[in-house]
């Protein structure tokens, strides 16, 4: 694993892709945001599913 990268964390590989395309390459994602209508209902759902 490259320096600055963590398992399940966002990591940008700035090696050959950056040099060849001028753009960094995203190789991971560490979180997402969801908009919900009822926070209490969403919490119950995710606590039941994820634990």
Number of C-alpha atoms within 10 A of each C-alpha: 7 8 6 9 14 12 10 11 13 15 20 17 16 13 10 12 13 13 10 9 9 10 13 16 15 11 12 15 11 10 8 5 5 5 7 10 7 8 10 9 11 14 12 11 12 10 10 9 8 6 7
